[in-house]
Amino acid sequence: MSTVIVTDSTCDIPSEIINKLNIHVVPCSVNFGIESYLDGVEIKAEEFYNRLTSSDVFPTTSQPTPNQFLEIYNSIPKESDILSIHVSEKLSGTYNSALQAQKNLSDRNIQVIDSQLASTALGLVVIESAKQAQEGKSIEEISTLTNNALANSNVFILLDTIEYLKRGGRIGKAQAFVGNLLKLRPILTLNDGAVEGVKKTRSKQAGMNYLQEILQQQTNLVSVAVLYTTNEQEALSVANDVKEITNIDNIVISQCGPAIGAHAGPGAVGIALLNG
C-alpha cells in the first residue's frame, strides 16, 4: 500500500519540491485584523512581507482547523496510508487539529507526528519522508525513519529584530534571553519543541559568522536548508558558506512563508540542518 505525506505550511518547503514529491500541505491562517488569509494559498510571501513592513496592523497566525485536515485527508485515495508530520505542538495547535481529524477517520490508516520542529528543519524531514514514500516504503518504515530524522534535525535563525517574535507571543523559553537585547541580534533554535536562545550577537555580520561556526561543528550532515524572510541575497551568501564548509551542493533555499515570517520578522536568515 502506498503512503502519502501530509504536512502544514510552517514547513517552508519550496513549491517545486512539494509538487515533485506529492506532498500535501495544510495551510495555516494569517490574520491582519479581521482579514484572514490561507498561508501560501490566498497570500504569498512577497505580498505578506510588504504588508508586514507597511501596515499598522500586526499580523497574527492560527492553526488549520480539523475540517481543513479532513478535507485534505479525504482528498487522498482510500487505498493510501497517510503520514501527517507537523509543527511543534508547543508552537501551534496544528498537531491537535490533525489528531481530531484522524479520530473522525477511524477507517483510515493515518499516523500523526508532532515534529517538535518548525520551518525548514521540519521541511527537510518531510522531504526525506516523501522521498521514502516515493520509493514505495511502508508507512511503518517511513514513520521509523521520520522519527529518527526528527531527532537529528534543527534550525538556527538569526533575527534582525525581536519586535515580531515578542509581539507574536511564541517566544517560549527565549523570553528571558531576548528580554533586554535592545539592538543586539539573537540567534534562536528549538529545544524540545520550544524556542530557545543560542547566541546574542552585536551585528548582523557577527551573527552570520556564528552560523558559519555552527556549520563547521557538524560532522555527519545529510542535508541543509537556508531560510530567509526578506533578504534573498543574504540567503545566497549563507548558501555559499554552506557549500564551502560542508561540500553539500544540493541546498534547499527557502523564503519563510507568512506562518513563520510573522514571528521572525523582516531581515531574518538562518540554516536548518539534518544529520545522519
N, C-alpha and C positions, 0 to 999 in steps of 0.2 A: 504493500500500500504506500502511496506517495505521501510526502509530508510538505505542508505549506507553512512558510514562516510569516508571522504577523508581528508587527512592532508598532510604535507610536511615533509621532512627528518630532519628539525630542531627540531622536537618533541622529538627525542631521546627516543622513546618507544622501549623496548627490542623486538626482532623479535618474540619471542614466544607469547607475548601478542598481537602483530599485527596480527599474524596468527590465534590465538584463537578467536579474536573479529572481524575478517574480516575487518580490517582497511586497506584502500588503501592509499599508501604513494607515493607522487610525489617527486622524488629526486631532490635536488639542485645539482649544479655542483661545483667541487673543481678543481682549476687550479694550476698546477705547471709550470709556464712559458707557453709554447704553448701546453702542455699536459693537457687535460681536462678529468675528470672522474665524473661519476654519483655517488653521495654520497650514500654509502651503497650498491651499485649495482656493480660498477666497481672498487671501492676502499673501503676496510673495515677499521675499526678504527685502528687495530694494524699496518697495513701497512702505514696508513696515519701518525700516530704519529712517526713511525720510520723515515719517510721521513721529517716530520716537524722538528725533532731534529737533523737530519744529513745533510739535503740539504742546499745548499747556496741560493736556490730559495725560496722566501717567497710565500706561497700559497695564492690565492685569492678565493673567492666564488662568485657564481652568481645564481640568481633565476631560477627556471624552466621556460621554455618558454610556451606561451599559447598553442602551439601544444602538448606539453607534457601533459598538463591538458586535452586537447581534447582527447588524446589517452586514458587516464585513465577514463574520464567521459564516453566515448563511449564503454569502456570495461564492463561497469556496465549495467545490463539489463534495457531496457527502461521502464519497469513497476516499477522500483525502483526510489524513490526520492533520492537526493544527498545533504548531508550537508557537506560543504567543509570548514574546520577550519584551519587557517594559522597563521604563524609567524607574529609578529607586522609589520605593513606597514612602521613604522619608521626605521626598521632594514633591510628590504628587499623589493624587488619588487614582491615577490611571490604572495601576495594578488591581485595585479593588473593583473598579468598574469592569475590568476584564474577568475577574473572578465571578462577579454577579452574572455576567453574560454566559460564562461557562456553565454555571449551575442551571441555567434555563435551557441548555442543550445537552442534557444528560445522555442522549443517544449518540453523541459525537465524541471522538477521542481528541480532547483538547487539553493541552498542558499549558499552564500559565506560569511564567517565571518572573520573579522580582530580581532584576539585574543588579540592583544596588549601584547602578551607574547612571550616567546621563550623557547626552551629546554624542560625540564620535567615539567615546570609549564604549558606549552601548552599540553604536553603529558598527564598529569593527567586529564585534562579536556576532552581531546579526548577519553581517556579510559572510563571515565564516560559516555560520549555521546554514545560511541559504545555499552556499556552495555545496555543503554536505547533503542538503536536500536534493539538489540537482544531480548529485552523484547516485541518488537512489537509496541512501542510508535510511534506516527505520527511525521513527520518532524516538525510540528508546536510545538508539545510538547517538542521534543528534543531541538529545537532551543531556546526555552524559558529557559529550564534547563541549556543549554550550556552557554547562556549569563549570567545567574545568577552565574554559577560556575566560569566563566572567571573573574567576578568582585571579586571573593574570592580566587583567586589563585595567587601565586607569587613565585619567585625564589630568592635565596640568594647564591651568588657564591664567594668563596674565591680564589683569584688568587695567584699563586706562583710567577708570573712575569707579568708586564704590557706591556712588549715588543710587544706581539702579538696583544693585543687589540688596542694599539696605531697605529701599522703598518697596521692593518686591516681596520681602518677608520670607525668603527661602535661604536665609543666611546660616541658620543652624548653629553648629559648634564654632563657626567662624566669627560670631558676633563680637566676642572679646578681642579677637585677633585684628579685626578691621575697625574696631570702635573709634580709635583715635589716630587713624592713619593720615588725616589731612591730605597732603599732596603725594604721599607715598603710594606706590603701585604694588598691590599684593599679588602673589601667585597662590591660587587656591587649587585644591584637589578634592577628591571624595574619599572618605574613610568610613567603612561600614554603612555606606549609602548616604552619608550626610556631608555637607560642605565643611571643609577644614582648611585652615591656613597652613601654607608651607613656608613662605618666604615674604618678607617685606623688602621691596627694592625702591631706591630713591629716584630712579629714572626708568623710562621705557627700555633704554638700551641695557641697563643693568638687569632688568627682568628678562630680556631676550638672551643675555649671556647666561643667566641661570637656567633657562630652558636648554641651552646647549650643554650645561653641566649635567642636567638630568639625562640627556641623551647619551652622554659619554659614560654614564654609570650603568647603562643597560648591557647585558651580556647575552641575552637569548631572544632578541626581538624577532617576531614573526611578521608584524605589520605595524605601520604608523599612519596616523592621520594628522593633518594640520587643520585647525579650525580658526575661523576669524568671524568678526561681526561686520565691520565696515571697511577695513583696510586690506584689500587683497594683496597689495604689494608687500606688506609685512608678512603675510602668509607665504607668499612665494619665496621671500628671503629665508623664512624658517624652513621651508621645504628644501631649499638648497643646503642649509645647515644639516638637515636630516640626511641627505644624500652623502655629504662629505663625511659625516661622523659615523653613519651606520652602514653605508653602502647599499641601503634599500632604495630601489628606484621606483617601485610601484606604490607611490604615496597617494593617499586619498586627501585631496584638498577640498574643504567643505566650508561654505558660508553657513554660519549658525542661523537656523530659522527663528521665527518670532518667539516660539516657546522658550528657547534658551536665551535669545538675544534680549528679551525683555528684562532679564535679570543680569546678564553680563554687561550690557550697555555698549555704546559705540567704542571702537578702538580696541576691543578685546582680541587677543590672539592666544593660541595655545597648541598643545600637542596631546594626542591620545596614543597610548602605547599598548600593544598586545604582545605579551611574551609567551614563549612556548613552554 
